[in-house]
Amino acid sequence: MGKRVAVDFTYEEAKQSADAQYERKQVILNYALRYYLFEHCPPTEKGALTAERQLQEKACLDVLNS
């Protein structure tokens, strides 16, 4: 649970800061690649869209744990 809080906090910080856009994109790319590797979303583009939506909803770890 602690990791999820850290990820959500980092994402929210990055979303609000123009200086942190690179880090925000890295978080989304990281989740997109994980979804691809674990066969949750075949194309990485769909994984990136899914990751961004789930980070906004703070539900990203629920999918990986299912």
C-alpha positions as CSV (number, residue, x, y, z in Angstrom):
1,M,0.0,0.0,0.0
2,G,2.9,2.4,0.7
3,K,4.1,2.1,-2.9
4,R,0.8,3.0,-4.3
5,V,0.7,6.2,-2.1
6,A,4.2,7.1,-3.3
7,V,3.2,6.6,-7.0
8,D,0.0,8.5,-6.7
9,F,1.7,11.4,-4.8
10,T,4.5,11.5,-7.4
11,Y,2.0,11.6,-10.2
12,E,-0.1,14.3,-8.7
13,E,3.1,16.4,-8.0
14,A,4.3,15.9,-11.6
15,K,0.9,16.8,-13.1
16,Q,0.9,20.2,-11.3
17,S,4.5,21.1,-12.0
18,A,5.8,22.1,-15.4
19,D,9.3,21.1,-14.3
20,A,8.2,17.6,-13.5
21,Q,6.6,16.7,-16.9
22,Y,9.6,14.4,-17.7
23,E,9.1,12.4,-14.5
24,R,5.3,12.2,-15.2
25,K,5.9,10.8,-18.6
26,Q,8.4,8.3,-17.2
27,V,5.8,7.0,-14.7
28,I,3.3,6.5,-17.5
29,L,5.8,4.8,-19.7
30,N,6.9,2.5,-16.8
31,Y,3.3,1.4,-16.3
32,A,2.7,1.0,-20.0
33,L,5.7,-1.3,-20.3
34,R,4.7,-3.3,-17.3
35,Y,1.2,-3.8,-18.7
36,Y,2.7,-4.9,-22.0
37,L,5.2,-7.3,-20.3
38,F,2.5,-8.8,-18.1
39,E,0.2,-9.1,-21.1
40,H,-2.5,-6.8,-19.6
41,C,-2.5,-4.5,-22.7
42,P,-0.9,-5.8,-25.9
43,P,0.2,-2.5,-27.6
44,T,2.2,-0.2,-25.4
45,E,0.2,2.8,-26.7
46,K,-3.0,1.3,-25.2
47,G,-1.0,0.6,-22.1
48,A,0.1,4.2,-21.8
49,L,-3.5,5.4,-22.2
50,T,-4.6,2.9,-19.6
51,A,-1.8,3.8,-17.2
52,E,-2.5,7.5,-17.4
53,R,-6.2,7.0,-16.8
54,Q,-5.6,4.7,-13.9
55,L,-3.0,7.0,-12.3
56,Q,-5.6,9.8,-12.5
57,E,-8.1,7.4,-10.8
58,K,-5.4,6.1,-8.4
59,A,-6.2,2.6,-9.4
60,C,-2.9,1.5,-11.2
61,L,-1.8,-1.1,-8.7
62,D,-5.2,-2.8,-8.5
63,V,-4.9,-3.9,-12.1
64,L,-1.4,-5.3,-11.7
65,N,-2.4,-7.2,-8.6
66,S,-5.5,-8.8,-10.3
